[in-house]
Amino acid sequence: MIDLHSHSTASDGCYSPSELVRKAKQAGLAVLALTDHDNCSGLIEAQEEAGRQSLAFVPGVELNIAWPTGEFHLLGLALKTISSSLRDVIAFLEEGRMRRNEQMAEKLRESGVDITLDELRAAFDTRELGRPHFAAMLVQKGYVKTRQQAFDRYFAKGRPCFVDKAGADLSQAVAAIKDSGGIPVHAHPLSMFISWGKIPEKIAEVKKSGVMGLEAWHPGARVSEAERLEELAHSLGLIATGGSDFHGEKVRSDRKLGFSSGGLKIKDSFFYEELLPLVRELRGSEDLSFRL
């Protein structure tokens, strides 16, 4: 089993990078990618623990991209280092996240909810505060019963405390990932919220920006949709990948490491037959190790 999309406490996951690796090993995985949102701070810790656990580790990141419809996330898989251009993209996104959090906190206060950013920072062991942490605090303080209720009432698009994310330019983000020795992959493409009739055209447009892969298998897609996306990826000359987008049971109890669309195991061919050969071609070796 493999998993090419997961998150730790370095962004909005429930487990530390080393805990996540141990959990992956216990679940029977042979390969794990850590792809935290807009930062790479957990990669060294995860890589070191993966070495102790004899687990193949794929260093990665997930970047938020400016896009007119829905949301667009870009995975950077098999990073070799953090280039100066990737640091610049991450700094831009982190600054945007800080502004967004400040605006959400202000909107919550205007809605009669007593929550401060200092309170959130003290409660959660992460540099990357976001909506899931706000939602969890609302549950803790009794404003809502569940995190989903918090999103439905306050944080979903169109609700009173929603604030748009800052998004990086796609071409710049692609270049930054490639500068870091990584492979840019379009994550969960159905999140763009465009019709199936327009998806092939849009994915082809995305490829022109230098994207090299498409995350065909994701829990947000039905099996028939994942199969269709995998076929589309290959028809366009893109590698197909699969991941669980695992954050931890407290965030999404329905998502499990190593499983994707329809609860099916993620095919190892995504790694051994598609990703590794591309890494070998780009680097001249199969070395996936990450260095600061």
C-alpha positions in Angstrom: 0.0 0.0 0.0 1.1 3.6 -0.7 -0.2 7.1 0.0 1.0 10.1 -1.9 -1.1 12.8 0.0 -1.1 13.3 3.7 -0.9 16.0 6.4 0.7 16.4 9.8 0.5 19.0 12.6 2.9 21.0 10.5 -0.3 22.2 8.8 -3.8 21.0 9.7 -3.3 17.3 10.5 -3.8 15.6 13.9 -0.5 13.7 14.1 3.1 15.0 14.3 5.2 14.1 11.3 6.9 11.2 13.2 3.6 10.0 14.6 2.1 10.1 11.1 5.0 7.9 9.7 4.6 5.4 12.5 0.8 5.3 11.9 1.5 4.7 8.2 3.9 1.8 9.1 1.3 0.3 11.4 -1.3 0.5 8.6 0.9 -1.6 6.3 2.1 1.2 4.0 5.4 0.8 2.1 5.4 4.4 0.8 4.2 7.7 2.3 4.3 11.2 1.0 3.9 14.1 3.5 2.3 17.1 1.7 1.5 19.7 4.3 -0.3 22.8 3.3 2.0 25.7 2.3 5.0 24.5 4.3 7.8 22.0 4.5 8.7 22.2 8.2 7.8 18.6 9.0 9.8 16.9 6.2 13.1 16.3 8.0 11.3 14.9 11.1 9.2 12.6 8.9 12.1 11.5 6.8 14.2 10.6 9.8 11.4 8.6 11.4 10.7 6.9 8.0 14.3 5.8 8.0 13.9 4.2 11.4 10.7 2.5 10.3 12.1 1.3 7.0 9.4 3.1 5.1 10.0 4.8 1.7 9.3 8.5 2.2 8.3 11.0 -0.5 9.0 14.6 0.6 6.2 16.9 -0.5 4.1 20.0 -0.1 0.6 21.2 -1.1 0.3 24.8 -2.3 -2.8 26.9 -2.6 -3.2 28.3 -6.1 -5.2 31.3 -7.2 -8.1 30.1 -9.4 -11.4 31.6 -10.5 -13.6 28.7 -9.6 -13.7 26.4 -6.6 -10.2 25.7 -5.3 -6.9 24.6 -6.9 -4.2 22.8 -4.9 -0.8 21.9 -6.3 1.2 19.0 -4.9 5.0 19.1 -5.1 6.1 15.5 -4.8 9.7 14.1 -4.3 11.2 17.5 -3.3 15.0 17.4 -3.1 15.4 20.7 -1.2 13.5 24.0 -0.6 14.6 26.4 -3.3 14.6 30.1 -2.8 11.7 30.4 -5.2 9.7 27.8 -3.2 10.6 29.7 0.0 9.2 32.9 -1.6 5.9 31.2 -2.6 5.5 29.7 0.9 6.2 33.1 2.6 3.6 34.7 0.4 1.0 32.1 1.3 1.9 32.2 5.0 1.5 36.0 5.1 -1.9 35.6 3.3 -2.9 32.9 5.9 -2.0 35.3 8.8 -4.1 38.1 7.3 -7.0 35.6 6.7 -6.9 34.4 10.3 -7.0 37.9 11.6 -10.0 38.7 9.4 -11.8 35.5 10.5 -11.2 36.3 14.1 -12.6 39.8 13.7 -15.6 38.5 11.9 -16.2 36.0 14.6 -16.1 38.7 17.3 -18.6 40.8 15.2 -20.8 37.7 15.2 -20.7 37.4 19.0 -18.1 34.6 19.2 -15.3 35.3 21.8 -12.2 33.8 20.2 -8.7 35.3 19.9 -5.7 34.3 17.8 -3.6 34.1 20.9 -6.1 31.6 22.3 -5.8 29.5 19.2 -2.0 29.6 19.1 -1.9 28.4 22.7 -4.4 25.6 22.1 -2.9 24.1 18.9 0.7 22.9 18.3 1.0 24.2 14.7 2.4 27.1 12.8 -0.4 26.9 10.3 -3.6 27.9 11.9 -6.6 27.7 9.7 -10.4 27.1 9.6 -10.2 23.6 11.1 -8.5 25.0 14.2 -11.2 27.8 14.5 -13.8 25.1 14.1 -12.3 22.9 16.8 -12.2 25.9 19.2 -15.8 26.7 18.5 -16.6 23.1 19.5 -14.5 23.3 22.7 -16.2 26.6 23.8 -19.7 25.2 23.1 -20.7 27.5 20.3 -21.4 24.5 18.1 -21.5 20.7 18.6 -19.3 19.6 15.7 -16.6 21.0 13.4 -18.9 20.5 10.4 -21.5 22.6 12.1 -18.9 25.3 12.6 -18.1 25.3 8.9 -21.8 25.2 7.9 -22.7 28.1 10.2 -19.5 30.3 10.0 -16.7 29.3 7.7 -18.2 27.8 4.5 -18.2 30.0 1.4 -21.1 32.5 1.7 -21.3 32.2 5.5 -20.6 35.3 7.7 -17.0 34.5 8.7 -15.7 33.2 5.4 -12.6 34.8 4.0 -10.9 33.8 0.7 -7.5 32.2 0.8 -4.4 33.8 -0.7 -3.4 31.9 -3.8 -0.1 31.6 -5.5 0.3 32.1 -9.3 0.2 28.6 -10.9 3.3 29.1 -13.2 5.4 30.5 -10.3 4.4 27.6 -8.0 5.2 25.0 -10.7 8.6 26.6 -11.3 9.3 26.7 -7.6 8.5 23.0 -7.2 10.7 22.1 -10.2 13.5 24.4 -8.8 13.3 22.2 -5.7 13.7 19.0 -7.7 10.1 18.1 -7.3 7.2 17.0 -9.5 4.2 19.3 -9.7 0.9 17.4 -9.5 -2.6 18.9 -9.8 -4.4 17.7 -6.6 -8.0 16.6 -6.4 -9.0 18.4 -9.7 -12.8 18.0 -9.1 -12.4 20.7 -6.4 -12.2 23.2 -9.3 -16.0 22.8 -9.5 -16.2 22.8 -13.2 -18.3 20.5 -15.4 -17.0 17.3 -16.7 -17.4 18.6 -20.2 -14.8 21.3 -19.5 -12.4 19.3 -17.4 -10.2 17.9 -20.2 -9.8 21.4 -21.7 -8.9 22.8 -18.3 -6.4 20.0 -17.4 -4.7 20.5 -20.7 -4.5 24.2 -20.0 -3.0 23.4 -16.6 -0.4 21.1 -18.2 0.8 24.0 -20.3 1.9 25.7 -17.1 4.3 22.8 -16.5 2.2 20.6 -14.3 3.4 17.0 -14.7 0.9 14.9 -12.9 -2.8 14.6 -11.9 -4.1 13.2 -8.6 -6.7 10.9 -10.2 -7.5 9.0 -7.0 -8.8 11.0 -4.1 -11.5 10.3 -1.5 -13.5 13.3 -2.9 -14.0 11.4 -6.2 -16.2 8.4 -6.9 -14.4 5.3 -8.3 -15.9 6.0 -11.8 -14.7 9.6 -11.6 -11.2 8.5 -10.5 -11.0 6.0 -13.3 -12.0 8.7 -15.8 -9.4 11.1 -14.4 -6.7 8.4 -14.6 -7.5 7.8 -18.2 -7.5 11.5 -18.9 -4.1 11.9 -17.2 -2.6 9.3 -19.4 -4.2 10.6 -22.6 -2.6 14.0 -21.8 0.8 12.5 -21.0 0.5 13.2 -17.3 1.4 10.8 -14.5 -1.5 9.7 -12.4 -1.2 9.7 -8.6 -3.4 8.7 -5.7 -3.7 9.7 -2.1 -5.9 9.6 1.0 -5.6 13.4 1.8 -5.3 12.0 5.4 -5.5 14.6 8.2 -6.4 12.3 11.1 -9.6 10.8 12.5 -10.5 13.9 14.5 -10.6 15.9 11.2 -12.0 13.4 8.7 -12.8 10.0 10.3 -13.8 8.6 6.9 -10.2 9.0 5.4 -7.7 6.3 6.1 -4.0 6.1 5.2 -3.5 4.0 2.0 -7.1 4.2 0.9 -8.7 6.6 -1.6 -11.8 6.8 -3.9 -14.5 4.3 -2.9 -12.4 3.1 0.1 -10.1 1.2 -2.3 -6.4 0.7 -1.7 -4.1 3.0 -3.5 -2.3 1.2 -6.4 1.4 0.9 -6.0 1.8 1.4 -9.7 1.3 5.2 -9.1 4.6 5.1 -7.3 6.7 2.3 -8.8 5.6 2.6 -12.4 4.9 6.3 -12.7 6.5 8.5 -10.1 9.9 6.8 -9.5 10.8 6.5 -13.2 10.1 10.2 -13.6 12.3 11.0 -10.5 15.0 8.8 -12.0 14.7 10.7 -15.3 14.9 14.1 -13.7 17.7 13.3 -11.2 19.5 10.5 -12.8 18.8 8.3 -9.8 16.0 7.0 -7.6 17.2 9.0 -4.6 14.1 10.5 -2.9 16.0 12.0 0.1 15.3 15.5 1.2 17.9 18.1 2.2 17.5 21.5 3.6 
